[in-house]
Amino acid sequence: MWLGVWSGIIEKDFGDWLRFYDTAGQLVPLPEEAAKHEAEVAQQEAKLAQQEARMAQQEAKLAQQEAEIAKQRAAKLAAQLRALGIDPDQITGGPEI
């Protein structure tokens, strides 16, 4: 770490300030700056979690719709088999291998 001059606002006062810099030359944030950054990151993560939850709900709704369509199709096919005199409840899964 090293000290360097930084121009900016601290506690509503604009000026040149001595600030710490890391070995890569990046400004070391003040506690208030770090807390603000962490709050922003947490807010972004919360928004992302909400979006993921909405997507999961949409996927669940789509799966329910697909299941309902499959159920209706199965009922229709069963009715067609009954019309042909075949009891669909007596049909096995198919030919044995």
Backbone hydrogen bonds in HBPLUS format (Angstrom, degrees):
<---DONOR---> <-ACCEPTOR-->    atom                        ^
c    i                          cat <-CA-CA->   ^        H-A-AA   ^      H-
h    n   atom  resd res      DA  || num        DHA   H-A  angle D-A-AA Bond
n    s   type  num  typ     dist DA aas  dist angle  dist       angle   num
A0002-TRP N   A0021-TYR O   2.95 MM  19  5.35 151.5  2.03 146.9 154.2     1
A0021-TYR N   A0002-TRP O   2.77 MM  19  5.35 152.8  1.84 161.1 169.4     2
A0004-GLY N   A0019-ARG O   2.89 MM  15  5.53 153.4  1.96 156.0 164.9     3
A0019-ARG N   A0004-GLY O   2.83 MM  15  5.53 167.2  1.85 163.8 168.2     4
A0006-TRP N   A0017-TRP O   2.70 MM  11  5.14 155.8  1.76 152.8 161.3     5
A0017-TRP N   A0006-TRP O   2.68 MM  11  5.14 167.3  1.69 152.7 156.9     6
A0008-GLY N   A0015-GLY O   2.97 MM   7  5.71 160.5  2.00 162.4 165.4     7
A0015-GLY N   A0008-GLY O   2.97 MM   7  5.71 151.1  2.05 147.2 154.4     8
A0010-ILE N   A0013-ASP O   2.94 MM   3  5.35 159.8  1.98 144.3 145.0     9
A0013-ASP N   A0010-ILE O   3.01 MM   3  5.35 160.4  2.05 113.3 119.7    10
A0028-VAL N   A0020-PHE O   2.88 MM   8  5.49 176.8  1.89 145.2 144.3    11
A0022-ASP N   A0026-GLN O   2.82 MM   4  5.40 161.2  1.86 150.5 154.5    12
A0025-GLY N   A0022-ASP O   2.90 MM   3  5.30 160.9  1.93 115.9 120.4    13
A0033-GLU N   A0030-LEU O   2.95 MM   3  5.09 115.0  2.39 101.9 118.3    14
A0034-ALA N   A0030-LEU O   2.86 MM   4  6.13 161.4  1.89 163.6 169.6    15
A0035-ALA N   A0031-PRO O   2.89 MM   4  6.06 158.3  1.94 147.3 153.3    16
A0036-LYS N   A0032-GLU O   2.95 MM   4  6.13 156.8  2.00 144.2 150.5    17
A0037-HIS N   A0033-GLU O   2.94 MM   4  6.14 159.9  1.98 147.2 152.8    18
A0038-GLU N   A0034-ALA O   2.89 MM   4  6.12 160.8  1.93 149.9 155.2    19
A0039-ALA N   A0035-ALA O   2.91 MM   4  6.11 153.6  1.98 146.4 153.6    20
A0040-GLU N   A0036-LYS O   2.97 MM   4  6.24 154.3  2.04 148.0 154.7    21
A0041-VAL N   A0037-HIS O   2.92 MM   4  6.20 158.6  1.96 152.1 158.1    22
A0042-ALA N   A0038-GLU O   2.87 MM   4  6.07 160.4  1.91 147.5 153.2    23
A0043-GLN N   A0039-ALA O   2.92 MM   4  6.11 152.1  2.00 144.0 151.7    24
A0044-GLN N   A0040-GLU O   2.95 MM   4  6.22 156.7  2.01 147.6 153.6    25
A0045-GLU N   A0041-VAL O   2.88 MM   4  6.14 157.4  1.93 151.4 158.0    26
A0046-ALA N   A0042-ALA O   2.91 MM   4  6.13 149.8  2.00 143.9 152.2    27
A0047-LYS N   A0043-GLN O   2.98 MM   4  6.27 156.8  2.03 148.0 153.8    28
A0048-LEU N   A0044-GLN O   2.93 MM   4  6.18 157.3  1.98 147.7 154.2    29
A0049-ALA N   A0045-GLU O   2.89 MM   4  6.11 156.1  1.95 145.6 152.2    30
A0050-GLN N   A0046-ALA O   2.95 MM   4  6.21 152.3  2.02 146.5 153.9    31
A0051-GLN N   A0047-LYS O   2.95 MM   4  6.24 156.6  2.01 148.5 154.8    32
A0052-GLU N   A0048-LEU O   2.89 MM   4  6.15 158.2  1.93 151.5 157.7    33
A0053-ALA N   A0049-ALA O   2.91 MM   4  6.10 150.7  1.99 143.4 151.6    34
A0054-ARG N   A0050-GLN O   2.92 MM   4  6.20 157.0  1.98 148.7 154.7    35
A0055-MET N   A0051-GLN O   2.92 MM   4  6.18 155.9  1.98 147.3 154.2    36
A0056-ALA N   A0052-GLU O   2.89 MM   4  6.11 155.2  1.96 145.3 152.2    37
A0057-GLN N   A0053-ALA O   2.93 MM   4  6.19 153.1  2.01 146.4 153.7    38
A0058-GLN N   A0054-ARG O   2.94 MM   4  6.21 155.9  2.00 147.1 153.7    39
A0059-GLU N   A0055-MET O   2.85 MM   4  6.11 156.1  1.91 150.1 156.9    40
A0060-ALA N   A0056-ALA O   2.89 MM   4  6.09 154.4  1.96 145.5 152.5    41
A0061-LYS N   A0057-GLN O   2.90 MM   4  6.13 156.4  1.95 147.4 154.0    42
A0062-LEU N   A0058-GLN O   2.90 MM   4  6.12 157.7  1.95 146.7 152.9    43
A0063-ALA N   A0059-GLU O   2.90 MM   4  6.12 156.1  1.96 145.6 152.3    44
A0064-GLN N   A0060-ALA O   2.93 MM   4  6.19 151.4  2.01 145.3 153.1    45
A0065-GLN N   A0061-LYS O   2.94 MM   4  6.23 156.5  1.99 148.5 154.8    46
A0066-GLU N   A0062-LEU O   2.87 MM   4  6.13 160.2  1.91 152.5 158.0    47
A0067-ALA N   A0063-ALA O   2.90 MM   4  6.07 153.9  1.97 144.2 151.6    48
A0068-GLU N   A0064-GLN O   2.90 MM   4  6.14 154.7  1.96 148.0 154.9    49
A0069-ILE N   A0065-GLN O   2.94 MM   4  6.21 156.2  1.99 149.0 155.4    50
A0070-ALA N   A0066-GLU O   2.94 MM   4  6.17 158.7  1.99 146.8 152.7    51
A0071-LYS N   A0067-ALA O   2.87 MM   4  6.08 153.5  1.94 146.1 153.8    52
A0072-GLN N   A0068-GLU O   2.90 MM   4  6.13 159.9  1.94 149.4 154.4    53
A0073-ARG N   A0069-ILE O   2.87 MM   4  6.08 157.7  1.92 149.0 155.7    54
A0074-ALA N   A0070-ALA O   2.87 MM   4  6.07 158.7  1.91 147.2 153.1    55
A0075-ALA N   A0071-LYS O   2.93 MM   4  6.18 156.4  1.99 147.3 153.9    56
A0076-LYS N   A0072-GLN O   2.92 MM   4  6.15 154.7  1.98 146.8 153.8    57
A0077-LEU N   A0073-ARG O   2.88 MM   4  6.14 161.2  1.91 152.4 157.5    58
A0078-ALA N   A0074-ALA O   2.85 MM   4  6.01 156.1  1.91 147.0 154.1    59
A0079-ALA N   A0075-ALA O   2.93 MM   4  6.13 153.7  2.00 143.8 150.7    60
A0080-GLN N   A0076-LYS O   2.98 MM   4  6.27 151.0  2.06 145.0 152.9    61
A0081-LEU N   A0077-LEU O   2.91 MM   4  6.21 154.5  1.98 148.7 155.5    62
A0082-ARG N   A0078-ALA O   2.92 MM   4  6.19 159.0  1.96 149.7 155.5    63
A0083-ALA N   A0079-ALA O   2.96 MM   4  6.18 149.5  2.05 142.7 151.1    64
A0084-LEU N   A0080-GLN O   3.14 MM   4  6.43 130.7  2.39 135.6 148.1    65
A0084-LEU N   A0081-LEU O   2.99 MM   3  5.05 132.3  2.22  96.6 110.3    66
A0086-ILE N   A0081-LEU O   2.84 MM   5  5.10 164.3  1.86 145.4 140.9    67
A0085-GLY N   A0082-ARG O   2.90 MM   3  4.88 156.6  1.95 103.0 109.9    68
A0090-GLN N   A0087-ASP O   3.01 MM   3  5.58 160.6  2.05 118.3 124.4    69
A0091-ILE N   A0088-PRO O   3.39 MM   3  5.30 161.5  2.43  98.3 103.7    70
